[in-house]
Amino acid sequence: MATEKNPEVAEHLVLLMKNHNQQAMFIHKLELYNREKAVAVKEKLYFLIGEYKLDRKRDFIKLLTDGGFRYQVIPGAGHGINHEQPEAVNREIVSFLLGQKVER
């Protein structure tokens, strides 16, 4: 895990947890998924999903697969995927932006 190699990341996470406003996301109005609107942005999106509790994400994975969205499940990662697997996330994002296939 990145926090073991980089203690400053662990310190940052502790500060985030202590000061995070849990109500911040509730001000956004949720909009139901609209397949027609999704087609317009589909090629610009790449979803990185943590493997942890993947069984609880079946509906989301089905939506991504049925919609033809690009996504990757990152082994050993959970909700804090960018902190847990920063090298994998960086590799995936850079490869996506460069239009390259990621070698595993």
LINGI-V803522 format. One record per residue. N is the residue number from 1. RES is the residue in one small letter. PSI is psi in radians with two decimals (999 if undefined). Layout:
# LINGI-V803522
N RES PSI
N RES PSI
This chain:
# LINGI-V803522
1 m 2.54
2 a -0.53
3 t -0.47
4 e -0.66
5 k -0.49
6 n 1.53
7 p -0.43
8 e -0.50
9 v -0.74
10 a -0.75
11 e -0.74
12 h -0.76
13 l -0.72
14 v -0.77
15 l -0.73
16 l -0.81
17 m -0.63
18 k -0.54
19 n 0.05
20 h 2.29
21 n 1.78
22 q -0.33
23 q -0.14
24 a -0.65
25 m -0.27
26 f -0.19
27 i -0.26
28 h 2.34
29 k 2.20
30 l 2.48
31 e 2.31
32 l 2.59
33 y 2.33
34 n 1.92
35 r -0.70
36 e -0.72
37 k -0.61
38 a -0.62
39 v -0.62
40 a -0.45
41 v -0.04
42 k -0.77
43 e -0.27
44 k -0.06
45 l 2.53
46 y 2.03
47 f 2.26
48 l 2.15
49 i 2.28
50 g 2.47
51 e -0.47
52 y 2.24
53 k 0.68
54 l -0.54
55 d -0.43
56 r -0.11
57 k 0.27
58 r -0.78
59 d -0.70
60 f -0.77
61 i -0.72
62 k -0.75
63 l -0.76
64 l -0.80
65 t -0.86
66 d -0.56
67 g -0.09
68 g 0.38
69 f 2.62
70 r 2.35
71 y 2.84
72 q 2.36
73 v 2.19
74 i 1.98
75 p 2.46
76 g 0.14
77 a 2.70
78 g -2.46
79 h -0.66
80 g 0.83
81 i -0.71
82 n -0.41
83 h -0.56
84 e -0.63
85 q 1.00
86 p -0.62
87 e -0.76
88 a -0.75
89 v -0.80
90 n -0.82
91 r -0.79
92 e -0.82
93 i -0.80
94 v -0.79
95 s -0.72
96 f -0.83
97 l -0.54
98 l -0.05
99 g 0.49
100 q 2.67
101 k 2.36
102 v 2.26
103 e 2.36
104 r 999
